[in-house]
Amino acid sequence: MQIDLTGHHVEITTPLRDYVNNKMERLERHFDHVTNVHVILSVEKLRQKAEATFHLSGGNLFADAQDEDMYAAIDAMTYKLDRQIKKHKEKMKDHHRSEGAQIKQSHS
């Protein structure tokens, strides 16, 4: 998985980069069909914003979060992405399961 990290009006320090990489690698454990991730960290006045786009086989997932603390914004964004990845996985699993059920019914 390739992680592109961009900063708008914020310097991407080594600890910040390591924190984002660690979070994204944890998300990848749930779903290993991730081709790349684009993360944008930005600061607008007192709001710290983190947003990410996950490029998966079968679509893209997007999440963003704002907080007064950049690390808290990254945590919130990661949590949202985690829920979306689990939902995406379930959809794929359910989709294949229902296809099998339809095939069995049509042969009866």
Order of alpha helices (4+ residues) and beta strands (2+ residues): beta-alpha-beta-beta-beta-alpha
